[in-house]
Amino acid sequence: MTLVQLKHLIELANSGSFSQSALKLHLTQPALSRSIKALEGELGQPLFDRIGRKNELTPFGQHVVQRARVLVDEANELRLTSLQLQKGEIGQFRVGMGSGPGAMLMTPLLMLMAREHPQGHVDISRGSTALLVQALRDRTLDALVLDIRSLQPATDLKVEALQEMKGTFMCRKQHPLAKKRSVSFEMLLDYPIASTPLSDEVARMLMERFGPRGHPDQLVNLRCEEISSLIEVVRHSDAVVLAIRASAPDLVELPVTPALNGNARFGLVTIAGRTEAPLLPKVRALMETIMKDPH
């Protein structure tokens, strides 16, 4: 049996007339009759008795109609739920964010959900790239937003590069280096350097620019996953932070020589072959809008 046949059954039970039901269902009367007969044949018992000009449900038919109404209602509810999920109005979206994206994207995403999808559920996880990738593979996260250069190449991951952003050394406005027209790497080393964990590619770039002392293990004094905490330390001390310029517009960019000339490459990471989560296009649009270098 099909939902269409059950809808035919319910309409005929309501009207008691094949002609009226066929008209309302936009069917010919013979087509409706065949549909009901096929359903009776599958169920093995008659559903209607012909009494005068009216078709009345048999006792068995009354029981079947009750069940049919429940099934059709549930099918309609399932269709409505599907539409709501597609629009992101309900359901759950679980996203992991690296330190840089988290600092810029987390609050706008939460605001978007509160304003436009108040019945939806979003869970944002923070952590190292390795832990976030494992959670994605374990299906406890639907997507990741991170610096894709920190990823190990893998065939099971779909990586979509979206934005490149400038990385730089920054300090507070009252810092001794803030007014310098040129800052040598040796001058930087007189102060604590703060940074989130850096990828092997960034480590290689730093060593190419500044030599062995540019390796993160030698260079970085203050390291944690939360860039917002590091920036707060820099705002209230003489520490210098190595981070995305846009993550702290109020800090001063230091003119380090030789120039760093390094960018972070942010993107979306999902499991290859999986259907995209309904809210992922909203995250993509937010990244394109918010994650830009200041002019």
HELIX and SHEET records of a PDB file:
HELIX    1   1 LEU A    3  SER A   15  1                                  13    
HELIX    2   2 PHE A   18  LEU A   25  1                                   8    
HELIX    3   3 GLN A   29  LEU A   43  1                                  15    
HELIX    4   4 PRO A   59  LYS A   87  1                                  29    
HELIX    5   5 SER A   99  GLU A  116  1                                  18    
HELIX    6   6 THR A  129  ARG A  137  1                                   9    
HELIX    7   7 ILE A  148  SER A  150  5                                   3    
HELIX    8   8 PHE A  185  LEU A  188  1                                   4    
HELIX    9   9 ASP A  200  PHE A  210  1                                  11    
HELIX   10  10 PRO A  212  GLY A  214  5                                   3    
HELIX   11  11 PRO A  216  LEU A  219  1                                   4    
HELIX   12  12 ILE A  227  ARG A  235  1                                   9    
HELIX   13  13 ARG A  245  SER A  247  5                                   3    
HELIX   14  14 LEU A  280  ILE A  290  1                                  11    
SHEET    1   A 2 PHE A  48  ILE A  51  0                                        
SHEET    2   A 2 LYS A  54  LEU A  57 -1                                        
SHEET    1   B 8 HIS A 121  ARG A 126  0                                        
SHEET    2   B 8 GLN A  92  MET A  97  1                                        
SHEET    3   B 8 ALA A 143  ASP A 147  1                                        
SHEET    4   B 8 GLY A 262  ILE A 271 -1                                        
SHEET    5   B 8 LEU A 157  CYS A 171 -1                                        
SHEET    6   B 8 VAL A 240  ILE A 244 -1                                        
SHEET    7   B 8 ILE A 193  SER A 195  1                                        
SHEET    8   B 8 LEU A 222  ARG A 223  1                                        
SHEET    1   C 6 HIS A 121  ARG A 126  0                                        
SHEET    2   C 6 GLN A  92  MET A  97  1                                        
SHEET    3   C 6 ALA A 143  ASP A 147  1                                        
SHEET    4   C 6 GLY A 262  ILE A 271 -1                                        
SHEET    5   C 6 LEU A 157  CYS A 171 -1                                        
SHEET    6   C 6 VAL A 252  GLU A 253 -1                                        
SHEET    1   D 2 VAL A 183  SER A 184  0                                        
SHEET    2   D 2 VAL A 256  THR A 257  1                                        
END                                                                             
